[in-house]
Every structure is written in C-alpha cells, then in structure tokens.
C-alpha cells in the first residue's frame, strides 16, 4: 500500500535524542552546563593569551588589599642620618613602626649615656657609605612608582594580581582535570573492554593489576608516585593522575561488556562474520557510552581536586606555573598576617567549578539512564 505523500514517516528517536530531550527539562543541569562552558571558555582564552597573559607582572604593592577595603595605611618613617644609624632617627623609626621592640627603652638609655652611641666620637662606620648606596639603589621613588595601592581582588606578596592568577589557575587546573580524565577513561575503557569481552587469563591479569592499585588508598598512591618521580610539572601531574585513576571506569566497563557480549545483536554480528574489534568497539561500545560519559565527568572533578592537593603539598606544578593548588599553598603563609583574599579567590573559583561539574554529572546520569526511556 502506497502511503500518501503528505504523511511523514514516523521514526523513533534514538538514545542520544531521548537523553537530550530529558536533559533540556533539567534547569539545574542546564545552569551547570553553562557554568562549565564558561570555565572552558576562560581556559581557552587564557591559553591563547587573551586574558591573564601578564599574571606574573608586579602591578600592585606587596599584599595590596582588594579595592573595596581601601589602601593600607603605612606609618611614616624618619629618614636615617648620613651614617645610617643615628640615635634620633632610629628612635623615630622604632616609634613609628607597629612592632613593639622589648629592648627599645634599654637601647635608648645606652645610646643616651654612652658617648660612642651618641655620636661624640671619631669612630667612623666603615659600612656607612655602602649601606647608604644600597638604600639609594633599592629605595622606591614614590613619585615614579606606578604600582597600584589596591586591586580588584588584591595582590600577593610579590604584587601580582590575584584575579589574574585565579584566571591563569583556571587554565592549569582545567587542563589537568580534562586531559588526565580523558586519558584515565581511555585506559579504563580499553582495559575493561578487553577483560570483559575475552575473559579467561586476560581477565585474570587485568583483575590482578586492578586489585594491586585499589589495595592502596588513592591519595597515598598518588603522593607516593609523585615522591618517586620527584619532578614537578603539569605533564607529570597528568601522568600520575591518569595512570592511577583508571580503576573505577575499568570495573564498570568490564561488567557492561560481560553483560552485552551475550546479547542477541552481538551474536548476530558474530554470525555475519564481524571481527572481535568490530564487535567490541562498533557494536558494544556505543551501547555503554553513557557510562563512559558519566565517568568522564566524575573523573574531571576528582582530578581537579587531586591536582589542588598535589600542588598544595608541593608535588604538583612547577614554580613558574600557577594553579589553584599553588595559590592555596601561598595563601597559608599570608593568612598569618591577615591577608585572606588569595585564599578566597582560589577557593571560590574551585568550589564553583567543582559544584557545577557535580550537578552536571547528576543531570547526565539522569538523562542517559536507559531505564528512564
């Protein structure tokens, strides 16, 4: 029977079309996706040099506070005399400083009673000219100093903009998380497919390796490998995380392949003469790709936090690279003097990205669940 030309042929939507349809109705998932895409755009802009390319330049005074706090008030210091150690000048400097010197009164009495300390002697300080020259070379000319007294999110001890460091740290942490997660998921999927599809001694070998890796706590394992390698750098962190983080995806993919290799569509492909490689990666893999995608999102969050921990403990990126972990490492000494803005910038950026990735993972899991068709 010939169908009328006006009637379109009805086709059932596929897995990804149904998943996208369910995902679009998840408002929280859409917001999380927008936040993740925003951070990816920041990473791309930072890598291309459009933003935060001059993050290491000294643009503010040391420990410049955020703009909303206003500049710090610095007490005026009395100029030193020609010898650089006169009694009244030192006394004025001690009084103007905010640090209480327990020996200041005793030293003042000694200077007042000792002729040698009061300057009534012909003894010449041999280092007076050298010290005066050093003070002249390293003194800051306030008339030509262009460093800002405040910045939007403050400055670190070297005068570098904390906002630019946080943006550059986004590039490093995102690159480490995405690259390491992609490599770990690739290894876990390949190993799980081989073990679950073939079984036998291949399955035994991969299960033995899996048992060895999972018998050691994850954090201790990555710290031990980082200490053995004894080499800092972004690629080293990626290598450590990817070689130790494939175990979770391996276990799930192995179980999926053991279940799908006995399904009718795989047996039909076998009857048609399809090779093992085609059955594994053309027929079975698309049907377990939703597990791979969810695990990829989970591992990105895990590896971002792992990179922060490694850099915070001194095993992560090098000194010429900034990440959220290295910012937190610097912030722990700044907190002792009340400078909290670098800690707040790194923590807020990391918390926002990790929370968005976590919500996105939940939304993907709900959208890709075949039971919700």
Residue pairs with C-beta under 8 A, 6 or more apart in sequence:
3 9
13 21
15 290
15 368
15 370
18 373
19 290
19 367
19 368
20 367
22 366
22 367
22 372
23 29
23 30
23 363
23 364
23 367
24 30
26 363
26 366
26 367
28 359
28 363
29 359
29 360
29 362
29 363
29 364
29 366
29 367
30 363
31 356
31 359
32 355
32 356
32 357
32 358
32 359
32 360
32 363
33 360
33 363
35 352
35 353
35 356
36 353
36 356
36 357
36 360
39 170
39 174
39 353
39 356
40 174
42 51
42 167
42 170
42 171
42 174
43 170
43 171
43 174
43 175
45 51
46 52
46 53
46 167
46 168
46 170
46 171
47 171
47 175
51 164
51 167
52 164
52 165
52 167
52 168
52 171
54 164
55 160
55 161
55 164
55 165
55 167
55 168
55 322
56 160
56 322
57 160
58 147
58 158
58 159
58 160
59 147
59 148
59 151
59 155
59 159
59 160
59 161
60 147
60 148
60 149
60 150
60 151
60 154
60 155
60 159
60 160
60 161
61 147
61 148
61 149
61 155
61 159
62 155
62 157
62 158
62 159
63 72
63 154
63 155
63 156
63 157
63 334
63 337
63 339
64 71
64 72
64 147
64 148
64 149
64 150
64 151
64 154
64 155
64 159
65 71
65 72
65 150
65 154
65 339
65 341
66 150
66 151
66 152
66 153
66 154
66 341
67 150
67 151
67 152
69 150
69 154
70 150
71 149
71 150
72 149
75 96
75 97
75 98
76 96
77 92
77 93
77 96
77 97
78 88
78 89
78 92
78 93
78 96
79 89
80 86
80 89
80 90
80 93
80 135
81 88
81 89
82 128
82 132
83 119
83 125
83 128
84 125
84 128
84 131
84 132
84 135
85 125
85 128
86 119
87 108
87 111
87 112
87 117
87 118
87 119
91 104
91 108
94 101
94 104
101 107
110 117
111 117
111 118
112 118
115 121
116 123
147 159
148 155
151 161
151 162
151 163
152 161
152 163
153 161
153 162
153 163
153 166
153 341
153 344
153 345
154 162
154 339
154 341
154 342
154 345
155 161
155 162
156 162
156 165
156 330
156 334
156 342
157 330
157 334
162 327
162 341
162 342
162 345
163 345
165 322
165 327
165 342
165 345
166 324
166 327
166 345
166 346
166 349
168 322
169 322
169 323
169 324
169 326
169 327
169 346
169 349
170 324
170 349
170 353
172 234
172 307
172 317
172 321
172 322
172 323
172 324
173 304
173 307
173 308
173 323
173 324
173 325
173 350
173 353
174 304
174 353
175 234
176 234
176 237
176 238
176 241
176 303
176 304
176 307
176 323
177 300
177 301
177 303
177 304
177 307
178 300
179 238
179 242
180 237
180 238
180 241
180 242
180 245
180 299
180 303
180 307
181 242
181 245
181 296
181 299
181 300
181 302
181 303
182 296
183 238
183 242
184 241
184 242
184 243
184 245
184 246
184 249
184 299
184 303
185 246
185 249
185 292
185 295
185 296
185 299
187 242
187 243
187 246
187 250
188 246
188 247
188 248
188 249
188 250
188 253
188 295
189 249
189 253
189 285
189 292
191 206
191 246
191 250
191 253
191 254
192 206
192 249
192 250
192 251
192 252
192 253
192 254
192 256
192 257
193 253
193 254
193 257
193 280
193 281
193 284
193 285
194 202
194 206
195 202
195 203
195 206
195 207
195 250
195 254
195 257
196 203
196 253
196 254
196 255
196 256
196 257
196 258
196 261
197 257
197 258
197 261
197 276
197 279
197 280
197 284
198 276
199 258
203 254
206 250
206 254
210 247
210 250
210 251
213 221
213 244
213 247
214 247
216 224
218 244
218 245
219 306
219 309
221 244
222 240
222 241
222 244
222 306
222 310
223 310
223 313
223 315
225 240
225 243
225 244
226 236
226 237
226 240
226 310
226 315
226 316
227 315
229 236
229 240
232 315
232 316
232 317
232 318
232 319
233 317
233 318
233 321
234 317
234 318
234 321
237 307
237 310
237 311
237 316
237 317
240 310
241 303
241 306
241 307
245 299
245 302
245 303
245 306
248 295
248 298
248 299
249 291
249 292
249 295
249 299
252 291
252 295
253 288
253 291
253 292
256 284
256 288
256 291
257 280
257 284
257 288
260 266
260 284
260 287
260 288
261 279
261 284
265 283
266 279
266 283
266 284
269 278
269 279
269 283
270 279
274 282
274 283
290 368
290 369
290 370
293 364
293 368
294 361
294 364
294 365
294 368
297 357
297 360
297 361
297 364
298 361
300 357
301 354
301 357
301 358
301 361
304 350
304 353
304 354
304 357
305 350
305 354
307 316
307 317
307 323
307 324
307 325
308 316
308 323
308 324
308 325
308 328
308 350
309 325
310 316
310 325
311 317
311 323
311 324
311 325
311 326
311 328
311 329
312 325
312 326
312 328
312 329
313 329
314 329
316 323
316 325
316 326
317 323
317 325
317 326
324 346
324 349
324 350
327 342
327 343
327 345
327 346
328 343
328 346
328 347
330 342
331 339
331 340
331 342
331 343
331 346
332 343
334 340
334 342
334 343
335 343
366 372
